[in-house]
Amino acid sequence: MRVLVGWDNPIELETIESFLNIGDNTAAAFQTPAELEAAYRSSPWDVVLLSLSFPSADESYGLFQRLRQLHPDIPIVGAYFPGEIGRLAKFMLAGLQTHVLRDPAGEFIMLLTTVLEASYQAVQARRAQLLADKLREEVESVRQLQESIIPSSLPQLPGYRLIARYEPSQIQVLGDRPVVMAGGDYYDAFRLGDNSLVIMLGDAAGHGVKACMSIMTMHTLIGMIRSHTYGDTAEFVNEVNKRLCKSSIVAGDAGGFITLLYGSLNLENNELQWTSAGHPLPLLHDLETNEVKPMGTPDQAGLPLVVSDDWVYPLCRSQIPPRCRVLLYTDGLEEAFPNDNERHRQFGVTGIVNTLQTNRNQPLEKVLQALFDDSNKATNGAGRMDDTSVMLLERSEG
């Protein structure tokens, strides 16, 4: 702690300097206002100890005001004589951090280090809180930007129901209050012509501004090219990957990849054509047999986007029989685990399958809620560390 001292009693000043220049603390003392102000301007200080009679009772308030004007964030501790409560109040109203009473025996000197350190730490805590509040505002702005691209409603089709839900990563501490972290999940669904429904789910690596900007870039790109004619979902994903690899926003940082599942449902033959770029495979739940199995094999998942611009993504085709559900999700759902780094205890695909089978006879809304509830329970109260998106598509009978 660096202490600047302005004092009116040379004898006391010598003792004060001896007490304050101990350990990691350093103190510089001055007996004239000009010297004090020059030192105040030229060097960084953590706290100022100022006699409220320095250089005199008439001049001290003006000096105090000049110091406050120069560096209002540096705390000033005032020392006053008994009977000067009225003068002390004037300083306190003008921003004096705290004060110490100068007793006739000089025993107050023994308390100075403690008082100064407490004043300095209080200011540091206030600065940290202000920074935390600012960061919280920034995080909230990024989170709102990311969530603004998630649709509030989804298209509904004859013979099918589609619902979805997004939850940001669970509460984390920033300062002394909780904050919901921004993430990089994204989903969308839209009609393409009269007989096709496009569904997609994306997940940018990490959290915060980088993940948000990556997913916003992909969302903008898909919006620009989705009306173009592509032979199949693989051709579309290949094109998205090539363009993203050229983007400085997404490709300019190591680890800035995105996983994507892009599907097109043909309403005439009930075939789901889909392509995965490093994304968890869809799960097909047969409500007649209660069997849940992945669509496709792990080798059909492909690489995440922005890893290789010449990677060729595979085209997959799956039939959706009557009374079946298709689950699409981001890895935040399966990777829910207790906050003890025991990742082998994560919710996993096994937990997802159990929840689907347990809620076989429940409506889609309750199944969706159960998936979020059960995965959250798997964290033992710690909350999911990654944002989570889930889409559920159900084909009715016939």
N, C-alpha and C positions, 0 to 999 in steps of 0.2 A: 504494500500500500504506500503510495507517494503522497506525503502530507505537506501542504504549504501553510506556514504559520505567520500571522501578523499579530504582534504582541506589544503591549505598552510598558511592560516592567522587565528591564534587562536582567534582573536577578532571577525572576521566575523563568524567564526565557531560556536561560542556560540549563536549568533543571528540566524544563519541558523538552528541549532538544535531546537531552541525555535519555529521557524515558521513551521518546518516540523513535529514536534511531536504534532500535533493537530488532534482531531477527531479520525478517524480510522487509520490514518497514524502513522507509527513509523519510527524513523531514528536513525541510529548509525553512529557516526562520528569518524574518526581516523586521526592522524597527522603523522603517519609513514607508509611507504609502507608495512612493514612486518606485522603490526597489521591489516592493511586493507586486505591484501591477505589472512591472516589466517581466518579472519571473512568471507571473500568471499567464502572460501573453506568449512567452517563448517556450514553455515546457508543458508537457501534459501532467495533470495532477488528478489524483483520485478523490481527494477531500481537502477542504480548507478549514483550518482552525483560526478563528478570528475573535480577538478581544473586542467586545462591543464598546470599548473605550479607546480603540486604536484608530488613528494616533491621538484622538481626544474624543470626549463624549459628543462634541458638536460635529466633528468631521466623520465619525465612524459610519453613520448611516449612508452618507454620500458614497463612501468607499465601497460599502456593501452593495449598493445599487449598481455601481460600475462593474463590480465583479460578477454580479448576477447577469448583467446585460451581456458581458463578454461570453460567459459559459453558463447558461442557466441550468444545464444538466449536471454540473459538478456540485455536490452537496457542500454546504457551508455550515459548520458547527460554531455557534456563538457562545462566548464565555461572558457572564455578567456578574456584577456585584449584588449583594443583598440590597433590597430596597429599590431595584431597578425593573420591577415587573412591568411597569408602564412602558418603558423603553423596549423591553424584551418583546412585548406584545406587538409593537410596531414592526420590529424585525420579522417576527413570525408571520405576520400578515403579508409581508413582502417576499416571503419564500425561504426564510431561514429553516434549514433542515431540522435541526434539534439544538439543544443548549445544555450548558453545564454551569453550575453555580460556583463562583470563586469564593470559597470560604477563607476567612482570615488566616488560618493555619496553613493554607496551601495544599491541603490533603486532596483537593480536587484533581491535582496533577496525576495522582495514582490511578484515577479513573479515565484519563483522557484516551488512552489506547483503546479501551473497551468501547467508549462512546463513539470514537471516530470509526472504528471497525464496524460497529453496528449501523452507523449512518451510511457508510460506504456500501455495506451489504444490502441495506434496504433499497438504495438507489439501483444497485445491480439487479435486484429482484424485480423492481418496477420496470427496468429496461427489458429484462427477459420476458416479462408479461406483455409488454407492448409489442415486442417482436413476435411472441407467440400469437397474439391477437391478429397481427398483420398476416402472419403465415396462415392462420386459420381462414382469414378472409380470402387469401389467394387460393388455398386448397378448395374452398367452397365455390369460388368462381370457376375453377377448372372442372370441378365435379358437375356443376350445373351445365357447363358447356358440353361435357361428354354425354350427360343424360338428355340433353336437348335433341340429340339425333335418334334416340330410342322412341319408336312410335307409341303413341298413347292408345291406339286401337289397331286391330289386325283384321284383314279381310276374312269373311266367313263364306264358306262354299257349300253347295248342296251335297249332303252325304258326308261332310267333314266338319270337325270343329278344331280350331287352333287357338291356343292361349299361350301366353308367355309372361315372364317376370324377370326383372333385374334387381339385384341387391348389391350395393357397394360393399367393399371389404368392411369388416366389423370395426367397431369403435377402437381407435388408438388414441394415446395421450399426446397432446401437444400443449405444453404449459401445464396448467392445473385443471384444464377442462377437456372433455372428450371432443373428438372431431371425427367426422366420417371422411375417409380417404377417397380421393379421386382414383378412378381406375381406367381400364381400357377395354371393357366389354362392349359388345354391340350386337344387336340383332335387328332383323327387318323381315317383312313379308309383303309381297305385292303381286297383283295379277299381271300376267304377261299374255296378252291376247285373251281369248274367250275360254281356252281350255287348259291353261297352265297357271300354277301358283308357284312363285319363287319364294323360297325361305332360305335365310342365311343367318349364320352365327359367327361372330369374330371375337378374337381376344388378343389384344396387344400385350406384349411382355411388359411386366413392371407396373408401376403406378405413377400418378402425378401427371405433370405437363407432358413429358415425353410420350407416355402411353396414350394420353388423350389426343395429342397432335397426330400420332400414328394412326389411331382409329378414325379421327376426323378426316385425315388424308384419304384413307381407304374408302370411307363413306362417300366423300366427294367424288372420288374416281369412279366408284360403282354407279353413282347417280349419273355421271356423265356418259358412261358407255353402256348402261343396261338396256337402252332401247336399240342398240346395234344388233345386227343379226349374227348369232353365234350358233355353230352346229350343235353344241352340247355344253354341259356344265364344265367339262374339263377344258374345253377351248376358252371358255370365259375366264376360268381361274388362271390359266396360263397367261392370258392377256393381262389380267390384274397384276400378277406377279411381275411380269416384265416391266410394266409401268411403275410399279412401286419400287423396283430395284433402281430405277433412275431418279427416284425422289430423294432429294437431300434431307428432307425432314425425317423420312422413315429409315432410309438406308445409311444415313450419315453417322450412325452410332452403333458400336458393337452391341449385339444382343437386342437390337431394336426390331425383332421379328414379330410377325402376326400369324396366328392360326386362323383358319377360315373353313367353315363348312358351308358349301353352296349347293342348294338342291332345287330341282324343278319337278313339281308334281303334275303329271299328265292326268287330267280329270276324266279323260275318256277311257283309258285302260288301267288307271290306278297304279301306274308305275312311277316310282320316285327315282329320278336320275340325279346322282349327286357326286360331288368331288370334294375330297378333304385335303386341306393343306396343313398337315400336322395337327389336325383337330381331333378330339375324341370321337370315336365312331358312334353313329346313331344306334339306339337300342330299339328293337322291335318287340313289343309286348302283345302276345296273343291272348286275348281275354277268354277265349274258349278253353285253352289248355293251361293258361297261366304261365306259359313259358316266356322267358325274356332272353333274347340273344342279340349279339351285336350284328349290325348290318355290315357285311364285308369282313375283311381280315386286316390285321395290323399293318401288313405291307401296303395296303391300299390307302393308308392315312397320308402318305406323301410327306414332303418336307414343309415346314412353315414357310410362309411367304417371306420374301426379302433375304433368303438364304442363298439361293442360286438362281440367276436369271435365265438359265437354260434348262432348268428342271422341267420334266414333262409330267404333268399331273394325270393320274388315271381317271377314267370314267367308270362309275359304278352304277348298277341298276338294281333296284329292289322292288318287288311287288308289295303292295300294302293290302292284305286280305281284309275282308269284312271283320268287324269287331276286333280291330287291332289298334294299338297306339304306337306312335313313334316319339321317342324322347331324344331331343337334341340339347346339349348342355355344354357349358364351359368348364374347364378343369377345377374351378373354385368349388364346384359341388362335390366332386369325388375327393379332392385334396383337403377336405376339412379334417383337422386333427387337433388333439390337445396341445396346448402351448408348452410342450416339454420336449420338442424336437423328436418325439417318437413317431416318425412318419409312418412306421409300419402299422400304427393304430388308426390310420386315417379312415374316413368313411368309405371311400373306395367304390369301385363298381359293384362289389358285393353288397354294400349298404344301399346303393341305388336300386339294385335288383330286388332286395328284400322289401324296400318301401313300395316299389311298384306292385309286387305280388301281394303284399299285405293289404293294399288299397285297390285291389282288382275291381271291386264292385262299387267303388266310390266315384262320384263325378269328377271331371277333370280338375275343377277348381280345388277340390279337397286333395287330390293327388299332388297337385303342384304345391300346395301348402305343406303337405306331409314331407315332400322332398326337402324343402327348406328347413322345416322344423327338425327332421331327423338328422340332417347333416350338421345343423347347428348344435344339436345335443352331443354329437360325436366330439365336439371341441371341449366338452366339460366346462362350458361357460366362458372359454377364451374367445369365442367368436371366430368366424371364418377369416383367414388372413388374406384371402383373395376375393375379388369381386366375382359374383356368380350370376349367370344367366341360364334360364331354362325355357325351352319351347316344347310344348306337348301338342301333338297332332293326333286326332282320333278319327278313324273311319267307322261310321255306323254300320248297321246291318244292311245287307243288300248292295 
